[in-house]
Amino acid sequence: MAALTGLKVLDLSRYLSGPTLTMLLADLGADVIKVEALPAGDPARESGPFHGDESVYYMASNRNKRSLAVDLRSPRRHRPGA
């Protein structure tokens, strides 16, 4: 069993230190959920170098994480079943 198994972390960070820290927490067993803003997602997706169409930095610093994209600026709220 990993050291941080059972710990849930909501990752709202962007660039360098935040994604790197939450990557390390995920490597140690935490359940890390990366939240990205719509429409473009994390700006790190556009940072080189690239492997094909994917940012190597983004892929490396967000390994072992689950992800979710949310429009954080829209005042509209979704009602389940609506």
N, C-alpha and C positions, 0 to 999 in steps of 0.2 A: 504494500500500500504506500502511495506517495505521501509526502509530508503534509500537503495541503488538501488532501482529498476531503470533500465535503464543504469546502469553502467556495462561496459564489462571489464573483467579482463582476461588477458592471464597468466596462471600459469605455469611457467617453473621451479618451485622450486622442491627440493627433501629433504626429511627428516625434521622432527621437526618443526622449526619455520616458514618456508615458507608455507608448506601445512596447518599448523594450522591457520596462518593469512588468507590465501585465503579461508579456510573453514569458518572462521568467517565472511568474506566479503560475501560469498555465503549465509550464514545464515541470513544476513541482506538484502538479495535481489539482490545482484550483480549477473550477468551472468558470472560465472567463467568457463573458458575452460582450463582443465588440459592437458598439452602437455607432452607426455612421449616419450622417445627415444626408437627406435627399436634396437635390436630384443627383449630384455627382459622387457622393460618398466621401471617404477620407481623401484629402488632397495628396496624401502620400502615394496613392495609386498612380499619380502622374509623375512621380520622381524616378529618375533613372538610377542605375542602369536597368535595362529591360531584358527579359527572356521571352522572346516572342512579343506578345502584347501585354505581358504582366510585369509590373514593377518588382524587381528582385528585392528591394528594400521592403516594400509592403508585404510581400509573401513571407519573407524571413521574420519580420517583427510581429506578424500576426498569426504565426503558427500555433496550433493547439487551441485555437479560440473558435467559438461559435460566433455568428454575426447576425445583425439585425439592422435594417435601414429604416429610418423614421424621418418624416418631415417635421422637424422641430420648430419651424417658424410659422406653420399654418395654424390659424385659430380654429379651424374646422375640426370637430371631433367625430370620430367614427363610433357609431352605435352598433353593437353586435346585432345582427339580424336585420339591419336597416338597408 
